[in-house]
Amino acid sequence: MRNPTEILKTLSEKSKDKSYRFQRLYRNLYNPDFYLLAYKNISKNQGSMTAGTDRKTIDGMSMDRINDIIAKLRDHSYQPNPARREYIAKKNSTKMRPLGIPSADDKLVQEVVRMILESIWEGNFSNNSHGFRPKRSCHTALKHIDINFKGAKWFIEGDIKACFDCFDHHVLISALRKRIDDEYFIALIWKFLKAGYMEQWNYHCTYSGTPQGSGVSPILANIYLDMLDEYIEEYKATFDTGVSKNRKINPDYLKQQGDYFKACKNGGFSSKELKEMRWKYLKTPYYSALDSGFKRIQYCRYADDFIIGVIGSKKDAEQIKEDIRIFLAEKLKLTLSETKTKITHTSKFARFLGYDITVSRSQSVKRDKNGVLKREFNGRIMLYVPKEKWVGKLLEYRTMKIVRDKKGKEIWKPLHRGRLINLPDISIISRYNAEIRGMYNYYCMANNVSVLNKFGYIMEYSMYKTFAGKYRTTMGKVIDKYKKNDVFTVPYDTKSGRKYCEFHHSGFRRRKQTTLDIDTTPAYRQYERPNQLALRLHTGRCELCNCQGKKIIMHHVRTLKELNGNFEWEQIMMKKRRKSIAVCKDCFDYICRMK
């Protein structure tokens, strides 16, 4: 059998030819090494220890189990189990989001399929797409907007209604067939799409959509919505008109600038009058706002949310929105949400990926390298942290309550967190640090990121109150005990000696990124590292009883924290800092009995 990395590399290289159709993909599912690579990938996630409808997890993984899957795929008797339907709460909403949890064996097969599809499509996806893609994130999407949306007059905030639940299976399969000429592989995708789900132990068929939570769902969603990306690129080619160097200059700007230079040349004006004339023309827009000969659109998508920046009239923006609505309805069988899809003037805020986005109208001037005064900041994209986001987090964590005085003024009062009081000191401060870092790391690109100092202040005093409640003392005494060199510090002991954990005190500075530097390394390169799980399966040595030459089974735990060291295998896992142990069948059966 060929090395999976070599196969993925070949697929990736051939995918550069957009007319090439891939054949004989299904035979790769007979390769045990592919499943070992998939096993390595999914074992990193805690979700791999969540049972599906067959009540199995990756615990108990072995070569026999992999070979059983391959045998079913060979005789085409393989049938995915229905996903276990669970619901998770949406943020800041009473609505619940459906989540499908596949069985462990299905996760393994789906991961193999995902790697194959990723190698074929990833290199050809639009640069405007940033969701569910390697080396891309919300931050790359926001930086894309920061660089490309300068000077926009209108924002179109796009949202597709119940996107993942409404994907038309026939449209998706048609998109797959454009690059894949292997009906066995296509039939396997059909099986995943039609597997259905179990809710309250009642079976439900799936007639549309891809199950949120399955390993293959993100890549299928990107393949589906890539058709929207292609449509926007074609639309942009016909919409964009005019050349930047020939763009119409505002007549008022030319007149006022001419008046100023004439006044400077002819004299007769005081320095104050000349300064006023200069500021008057500098504050006048350079380009004509009603230049119908120059139009531009820019587009950015993250999963099912997208935003479009328009240089043009509001009528142009309304027409773009309508054309996209028609395309989604007729070609992709999707519905554009009327309530969430808005047209916003760029002097106001548009919401995208949790950021408020606007275009600066700053009149501040700066001399360029030639010494000419220019409004360098006018027309730039500005990213802001919405106040309700960080205030909402404080309320969600229950670190603050808002009361009003007699005049109706809000007063924010930090609160202790009763749920943390019984935790060790290091766990309390680590929890606060993790929550602060999480908020800061996401909003570090915002121009007003410094507002998170208020967030940090409330979190800090909430922590003081939590420690005071834990030791039944006052905040002042807690601060005196733990603050060293003006930094709240908690000591903790490790095997290598005493260490100290400091509360976040590095501030909230904006992290600037001047270019959109996306790592374009092919996806298959990440799989070239040695697969330690596969090596441990193949050695034939039990890590518990040290017997040699027996078939090995992998025992997994969700986290090391759940181990208490009462058994020998737990002590081995804790010592090696591993969430898995390779054991023989006798030892595995013993572990299962003792659990």
C-alpha positions in Angstrom: 0.0 0.0 0.0 1.2 3.5 -0.8 2.0 6.0 1.8 -1.1 8.2 2.4 1.0 11.4 2.4 2.3 10.5 -1.1 -1.3 9.9 -2.3 -2.5 13.2 -0.9 0.5 15.0 -2.5 -0.4 13.5 -5.9 -4.0 14.5 -5.5 -3.0 18.0 -4.6 -0.7 18.4 -7.5 -3.3 17.1 -10.1 -6.0 19.3 -8.6 -4.2 22.4 -10.1 -5.6 21.3 -13.5 -9.2 22.4 -13.0 -10.4 20.2 -15.9 -8.9 17.0 -14.4 -11.5 14.5 -13.0 -10.3 12.2 -10.3 -10.9 8.4 -10.7 -10.4 5.4 -8.5 -10.5 7.4 -5.3 -12.6 4.7 -3.5 -9.7 2.2 -3.5 -7.8 4.5 -1.1 -10.3 3.5 1.5 -8.8 0.0 1.4 -5.4 1.4 2.7 -5.0 0.7 6.5 -2.4 3.5 6.7 -5.0 6.0 5.8 -7.1 5.0 8.8 -4.1 5.2 11.1 -3.4 8.7 9.9 -7.1 9.6 10.4 -6.9 8.0 13.8 -4.0 10.2 14.7 -5.9 13.3 13.6 -9.2 12.6 15.5 -7.6 11.3 18.6 -6.4 14.9 19.4 -10.0 16.0 20.0 -11.9 15.4 23.2 -15.0 14.9 21.0 -13.5 11.6 19.9 -14.4 10.2 23.3 -18.0 11.2 22.9 -20.1 8.2 22.0 -22.4 8.0 19.0 -25.6 6.0 18.6 -23.6 2.7 18.8 -22.1 3.8 22.1 -18.6 3.4 20.9 -15.7 5.8 21.1 -12.1 5.6 19.8 -11.3 3.7 23.0 -10.5 0.2 22.0 -9.0 1.1 18.6 -7.0 -1.7 17.0 -5.9 -3.0 13.6 -8.7 -5.6 13.8 -11.3 -2.8 14.1 -9.8 -1.0 11.2 -9.7 -4.1 9.1 -13.4 -4.8 9.8 -14.2 -1.3 8.5 -12.2 -1.9 5.3 -13.9 -5.3 4.7 -17.3 -3.6 4.8 -16.1 -1.0 2.4 -14.7 -3.6 0.1 -18.0 -5.5 -0.2 -20.0 -2.2 -0.1 -22.0 -3.3 3.0 -20.7 -0.4 5.0 -23.5 1.8 6.2 -22.9 4.8 8.5 -24.8 4.9 11.8 -27.4 7.6 12.3 -25.8 10.6 14.1 -26.8 11.2 17.7 -28.7 14.5 17.8 -27.8 16.9 20.6 -28.6 20.6 21.0 -26.3 23.3 22.2 -27.4 26.8 23.2 -26.6 29.7 20.7 -24.8 32.6 22.2 -27.0 35.5 23.3 -30.1 33.6 22.1 -32.8 31.4 23.4 -32.5 29.2 20.2 -30.7 25.9 20.2 -28.2 24.7 17.6 -28.5 21.1 16.5 -25.4 19.0 16.6 -24.9 15.6 15.1 -22.5 13.2 16.8 -21.3 10.4 14.5 -20.1 7.0 15.8 -16.4 6.5 16.3 -16.0 4.2 13.2 -17.9 6.7 11.1 -15.6 9.5 12.3 -12.6 7.5 11.1 -14.0 6.9 7.6 -15.2 10.6 7.4 -11.7 11.8 8.3 -10.2 9.7 5.4 -12.8 11.2 3.0 -12.1 14.7 4.4 -8.4 14.4 3.7 -9.0 13.2 0.2 -11.5 16.0 -0.6 -9.3 18.6 1.0 -6.4 17.6 -1.2 -8.6 17.9 -4.3 -10.4 21.2 -3.5 -8.3 23.2 -1.0 -5.8 24.6 -3.6 -8.7 25.8 -5.8 -10.9 27.5 -3.2 -11.3 31.3 -3.5 -8.9 33.5 -1.6 -12.1 35.3 -0.3 -13.1 32.2 1.7 -11.7 31.8 5.2 -13.9 29.5 7.2 -13.1 25.8 7.9 -9.8 26.0 6.0 -6.2 25.2 7.2 -4.1 28.2 8.1 -7.1 30.5 7.9 -9.3 31.9 10.6 -11.5 34.8 11.7 -8.4 36.9 12.0 -7.3 36.3 8.4 -10.9 37.2 7.2 -10.8 40.4 9.2 -7.4 41.3 7.9 -8.6 40.6 4.3 -11.3 43.2 5.0 -8.9 45.7 6.5 -6.7 45.5 3.4 -9.2 45.3 0.6 -12.3 47.2 1.7 -10.7 50.6 1.9 -12.8 53.5 0.6 -16.0 51.4 0.5 -19.3 53.4 0.6 -21.7 50.6 1.5 -21.6 47.3 3.3 -23.8 44.4 2.5 -24.0 42.1 5.5 -24.9 38.7 4.2 -26.4 35.8 6.1 -27.8 32.6 4.7 -30.9 31.3 6.6 -30.3 27.8 8.2 -27.4 27.3 5.8 -26.0 24.0 6.9 -29.5 22.5 7.3 -30.6 23.5 3.8 -27.9 22.3 1.5 -29.5 20.5 -1.4 -28.0 17.1 -1.7 -28.4 17.0 -5.5 -26.6 20.3 -5.9 -23.8 19.2 -3.7 -23.3 15.9 -5.5 -23.4 17.7 -8.9 -20.5 19.9 -7.5 -18.6 16.9 -6.5 -19.0 15.2 -9.8 -17.4 18.1 -11.6 -14.0 16.9 -10.2 -14.7 13.3 -9.2 -15.4 10.5 -11.7 -15.8 7.6 -9.2 -19.3 6.5 -8.5 -18.3 4.3 -5.6 -16.8 7.3 -3.8 -19.9 9.4 -4.7 -22.1 6.6 -3.3 -20.2 6.8 0.0 -20.9 10.5 0.2 -24.6 9.8 -0.4 -24.6 7.4 2.5 -23.2 10.0 4.8 -25.8 12.6 3.7 -28.7 10.1 4.0 -27.6 8.5 7.2 -30.2 10.4 9.3 -30.1 11.0 13.0 -31.4 9.7 16.3 -33.3 12.1 18.6 -34.8 10.7 21.8 -34.1 7.3 20.3 -36.4 8.0 17.4 -34.9 7.8 13.9 -35.3 10.8 11.5 -34.3 10.8 7.8 -32.2 13.6 6.4 -33.5 15.1 3.1 -31.2 18.1 3.0 -28.2 19.6 4.7 -24.9 18.3 6.1 -24.9 17.2 9.8 -23.1 19.9 12.0 -20.6 18.0 14.0 -19.5 15.4 11.4 -15.9 15.5 10.2 -16.8 15.7 6.6 -19.4 18.5 7.0 -17.0 21.5 6.9 -15.3 20.5 3.6 -18.6 19.7 2.0 -20.0 23.1 3.1 -17.0 24.9 1.5 -17.4 22.9 -1.7 -21.1 23.9 -1.8 -20.5 27.6 -1.0 -17.5 27.8 -3.4 -20.1 28.1 -6.1 -21.2 31.4 -4.4 -17.6 32.5 -4.3 -17.2 31.8 -8.0 -20.4 33.7 -8.8 -19.2 36.8 -6.8 -15.9 36.7 -8.7 -17.7 36.6 -12.0 -20.1 39.3 -10.8 -17.2 41.5 -9.7 -15.6 41.2 -13.2 -18.7 42.7 -14.8 -19.5 45.2 -12.0 -16.1 46.8 -11.6 -15.7 49.8 -13.9 -13.1 52.5 -14.4 -9.4 52.7 -13.7 -8.1 54.2 -10.4 -5.7 56.7 -12.1 -8.6 58.0 -14.3 -11.0 58.3 -11.4 -13.0 61.5 -11.5 -11.7 64.2 -9.1 -14.2 66.2 -7.1 -14.6 69.7 -8.9 -15.0 71.4 -5.5 -11.6 70.0 -4.4 -9.9 71.3 -7.5 -11.5 74.7 -7.1 -10.6 75.2 -3.5 -7.1 73.8 -4.0 -6.6 76.3 -6.9 -7.9 79.2 -4.8 -5.4 78.3 -2.1 -2.4 78.1 -4.5 -3.4 81.4 -6.2 -3.6 83.1 -2.8 -0.1 81.8 -1.9 1.3 83.0 -5.2 -0.4 86.4 -5.4 -0.1 87.3 -1.7 -2.3 89.7 0.1 -3.6 87.1 2.6 -2.6 86.7 6.2 -1.1 83.4 7.4 -4.3 82.7 9.3 -6.4 83.1 6.2 -4.1 80.9 4.2 -4.2 78.3 6.9 -8.0 78.3 6.8 -8.0 78.0 3.0 -5.6 75.1 3.2 -7.7 73.2 5.7 -10.9 73.9 3.7 -9.5 72.1 0.6 -7.9 69.4 2.6 -11.3 68.5 4.2 -13.0 68.3 0.9 -13.2 64.8 -0.6 -10.6 64.3 -3.3 -12.7 61.9 -5.5 -16.3 62.6 -6.6 -18.8 60.7 -4.6 -21.2 60.4 -7.5 -18.6 59.1 -10.1 -20.7 56.5 -11.9 -17.6 55.7 -14.1 -15.8 54.1 -11.1 -17.3 51.2 -9.2 -15.8 48.4 -7.2 -17.0 45.5 -5.0 -14.9 43.5 -2.5 -16.1 40.2 -0.9 -15.2 38.1 2.1 -16.8 35.0 3.4 -16.4 33.0 6.6 -18.6 29.8 6.6 -22.1 30.9 5.9 -21.6 34.6 6.8 -20.3 37.0 4.2 -19.8 40.8 3.8 -19.4 42.9 0.6 -17.9 46.3 0.4 -19.3 48.5 -2.4 -17.8 51.6 -4.0 -21.0 52.9 -5.8 -24.5 54.1 -5.0 -27.0 52.6 -2.7 -29.0 51.5 -5.7 -26.0 49.5 -6.8 -25.8 47.8 -3.4 -29.5 47.0 -3.4 -29.1 45.4 -6.9 -26.1 43.3 -5.8 -28.1 42.0 -2.8 -31.1 41.1 -5.0 -28.9 39.4 -7.6 -27.2 37.3 -4.8 -30.6 36.4 -3.4 -31.8 35.2 -6.8 -28.6 33.2 -7.4 -28.8 31.5 -4.0 -32.5 30.7 -4.5 -32.3 29.4 -8.1 -28.8 27.8 -8.2 -28.0 26.7 -4.7 -31.6 26.3 -3.3 -30.7 28.5 -0.3 -32.5 31.5 1.3 -30.9 34.8 2.0 -32.1 36.0 5.5 -34.0 39.2 5.0 -33.7 40.2 8.6 -30.0 39.6 9.0 -28.9 40.7 5.5 -28.5 44.5 5.7 -27.2 47.3 3.6 -25.3 49.7 5.8 -23.6 53.0 5.0 -19.9 52.7 5.9 -20.1 55.7 8.1 -22.1 53.4 10.4 -21.2 50.0 11.9 -21.6 46.7 10.2 -21.3 43.6 12.3 -19.1 40.7 11.0 -17.5 37.9 13.0 -18.2 39.7 16.3 -16.5 42.9 15.2 -18.0 46.3 14.4 -16.6 47.4 11.1 -16.7 51.0 9.7 -14.8 53.2 7.3 -12.9 56.1 8.8 -13.9 59.7 7.9 -10.9 61.1 9.8 -9.7 64.5 8.5 -6.3 64.2 10.2 -3.4 64.9 7.8 0.1 63.5 7.5 3.0 64.4 5.3 4.0 61.8 2.8 7.7 61.1 1.9 7.6 64.1 -0.5 6.4 66.4 2.3 2.9 66.8 0.9 0.0 66.9 3.4 -2.5 64.1 2.8 -5.4 62.6 4.7 -3.7 59.3 5.2 -6.4 57.9 7.6 -9.5 58.8 5.6 -11.1 55.8 4.0 -9.4 53.2 6.1 -11.2 50.3 7.6 -11.7 50.5 11.4 -12.4 47.5 13.5 -14.0 47.9 16.9 -14.9 45.7 19.9 -18.7 46.0 20.4 -19.4 47.0 24.0 -22.1 44.4 24.4 -19.6 41.7 23.7 -17.2 42.2 26.6 -20.0 43.4 28.9 -22.0 40.3 27.9 -19.0 38.1 28.8 -18.7 39.6 32.2 -22.4 38.9 32.9 -22.0 35.4 31.4 -19.1 34.6 33.7 -21.1 36.2 36.6 -18.2 38.4 37.6 -20.3 41.6 37.7 -23.7 42.9 38.4 -25.2 46.2 37.2 -27.2 48.3 39.6 -28.5 51.9 39.2 -28.3 54.7 41.6 -31.1 57.2 42.4 -30.3 59.2 39.2 -30.5 56.1 37.1 -26.7 55.9 36.5 -25.3 52.5 36.0 -22.9 51.2 38.6 -20.8 48.1 37.9 -20.0 45.9 40.9 -17.5 43.0 40.7 -18.8 39.8 42.2 -17.1 36.7 43.6 -17.7 33.5 41.8 -19.0 30.9 44.2 -18.4 28.0 41.8 -14.7 28.6 41.9 -14.3 29.0 45.6 -13.5 25.3 46.3 -10.8 25.1 43.6 -7.1 25.3 44.3 -5.6 28.8 44.1 -3.7 28.0 40.9 -6.9 26.8 39.3 -8.8 30.0 40.2 -6.1 32.4 38.8 -5.6 30.1 35.7 -9.3 30.2 35.0 -9.4 34.0 35.1 -6.2 34.3 33.0 -7.6 31.9 30.4 -10.9 33.9 30.1 -9.0 37.2 29.8 -6.6 35.9 27.2 -9.5 34.4 25.2 -11.3 37.7 25.0 -8.0 39.6 24.2 -6.6 37.2 21.7 -9.8 37.4 19.6 -10.2 41.2 19.7 -6.5 42.0 19.6 -6.9 43.4 16.0 -9.5 46.0 17.1 -8.6 49.7 16.9 -10.2 50.2 20.3 -8.9 47.1 22.0 -7.8 49.2 24.9 -11.4 49.2 26.1 -10.7 45.7 27.4 -8.8 47.4 30.2 -12.3 47.8 31.8 -13.0 44.1 31.2 -9.7 43.2 32.8 -10.4 45.5 35.8 -13.7 43.9 36.6 -12.2 40.4 36.2 -9.3 41.3 38.5 -11.5 42.5 41.3 -13.9 39.6 40.8 -10.8 37.4 41.4 -9.9 39.3 44.6 -13.4 38.8 45.9 -13.3 35.1 45.0 -10.1 34.6 47.0 -11.6 36.6 49.8 -14.6 34.4 49.9 -12.5 31.3 49.7 -10.4 32.3 52.8 -13.2 34.3 54.5 -11.2 37.4 54.7 -11.2 40.9 53.1 -10.0 41.9 49.6 -7.3 44.1 51.2 -5.8 41.2 53.1 -5.9 39.0 49.9 -4.1 41.7 47.9 -1.5 42.2 50.7 -0.8 38.4 50.8 -0.6 37.7 47.1 0.7 40.9 45.4 4.4 41.0 44.8 6.0 43.9 42.9 2.5 45.1 42.1 1.5 41.8 40.4 -1.0 39.3 41.9 1.1 36.1 42.1 0.0 32.6 43.3 2.7 30.0 44.1 2.2 26.3 43.2 4.3 23.2 43.6 5.4 20.9 40.8 7.8 18.0 40.5 10.6 20.3 39.5 9.9 22.7 42.5 7.9 25.7 43.4 6.6 28.0 40.6 4.5 31.1 40.4 1.5 32.1 38.3 0.9 35.8 37.7 -2.4 37.4 36.9 -2.6 39.0 33.5 -0.8 42.3 33.7 0.7 42.9 30.2 -2.1 45.3 29.1 -4.3 45.2 26.0 -2.3 46.7 23.1 -3.4 46.4 19.5 -1.6 43.8 17.5 -0.9 45.2 14.1 -0.5 43.1 11.0 0.5 45.0 7.9 0.0 42.2 5.3 -2.3 39.2 4.9 0.4 36.6 5.4 -1.4 33.2 4.9 0.7 30.1 5.0 0.2 28.4 1.6 2.0 25.2 2.5 0.0 22.3 1.0 -2.3 20.6 3.5 -0.6 17.2 3.1 2.6 18.5 4.6 1.1 18.5 8.0 0.7 14.7 7.9 4.4 14.0 7.2 5.3 13.8 10.9 5.8 10.4 12.4 2.6 8.7 13.5 3.4 7.6 17.1 0.0 6.0 17.6 0.5 3.8 14.5 4.0 2.9 15.7 2.7 1.8 19.1 0.0 -0.3 17.5 2.5 -2.0 15.3 5.2 -2.7 17.9 3.1 -5.5 19.4 4.3 -4.7 22.9 1.9 -4.2 25.8 2.8 -1.1 27.7 1.2 -2.5 30.9 2.4 -6.1 31.2 5.3 -5.8 28.7 4.3 -8.9 26.8 5.6 -9.1 23.2 4.0 -10.3 20.0 0.4 -9.8 20.8 -2.3 -7.8 19.0 -2.5 -4.3 20.6 -5.6 -2.4 21.6 -5.5 1.4 22.4 -7.1 2.5 25.6 -8.0 6.2 25.7 -9.3 8.7 28.3 -10.9 12.0 27.7 -8.5 14.0 29.9 -5.6 13.2 32.3 -7.5 15.0 35.0 -10.0 12.2 35.4 -7.2 9.8 36.4 -6.4 9.5 40.1 -3.6 7.0 40.0 -5.4 4.2 41.8 -4.4 1.6 39.1 -1.1 0.8 37.5 -2.3 1.8 34.0 -3.4 5.2 35.3 0.0 5.7 36.9 1.8 4.9 33.6 -0.5 7.3 31.7 0.1 10.1 34.3 3.8 9.5 34.3 4.1 9.7 30.5 1.5 12.5 30.2 -0.4 10.5 27.6 -4.2 10.1 27.3 -3.7 6.7 25.7 -2.0 3.4 26.5 -1.2 0.5 24.2 -2.2 -2.8 25.8 -2.9 -6.4 24.9 -6.4 -7.8 24.8 -6.2 -9.4 28.3 -5.0 -6.1 29.8 -7.7 -4.2 27.9 -10.4 -6.4 29.2 -9.0 -6.0 32.7 -9.0 -2.2 32.4 -12.7 -2.3 31.2 -13.7 -4.4 34.2 -12.0 -2.1 36.6 -13.3 1.2 35.2 
